[in-house]
């Protein structure tokens, strides 16, 4: 089972230039949104500590999306799911 996943999840370029641009812009927006939420937490606009979870998720997810754009590889497409872009 594990060898099957490794064979299909090889990091071969599987997105075109339009997909790279979309992933890059999405990543920048996600990282920026995470930083804005972090600023709002530090300024007590969002007072609960539970809001740190989406902040960290947004920043890590955005960074991963930027990496996908740079590498030209989409993990969702590598799993066999067809994406429109």
TAFEN-V344471 format. One record per residue. PHI is phi in radians with two decimals (* if undefined). Layout:
<<PHI> <PHI>>
This chain:
<<*> <-1.17> <-1.16> <-1.10> <-1.16> <-1.13> <-1.16> <-1.42> <-1.73> <-1.13> <-1.50> <-1.88> <-0.98> <-2.22> <-2.31> <-1.58> <-1.14> <-1.14> <-1.12> <-1.12> <-1.12> <-1.09> <-1.16> <-1.13> <-1.14> <-1.05> <-1.11> <-1.12> <-1.10> <-1.14> <-1.12> <-1.07> <-1.08> <-1.09> <-1.19> <-1.13> <-1.09> <-1.10> <-1.11> <-1.13> <-1.19> <-1.19> <-1.66> <1.10> <-1.34> <-1.90> <-1.37> <-1.48> <-1.23> <-1.11> <-1.21> <-1.18> <-1.10> <-1.16> <-1.10> <-1.13> <-1.08> <-1.15> <-1.19> <-1.18> <-1.10> <-1.14> <-1.12> <-1.15> <-1.13> <-1.13> <-1.11> <-1.04> <-1.11> <-1.18> <-1.40> <1.29> <-2.27> <-1.97> <-1.15> <-1.17> <-1.17> <-1.15> <-1.44> <1.73> <-1.50> <-1.39> <-1.92> <-1.23> <-1.94>>
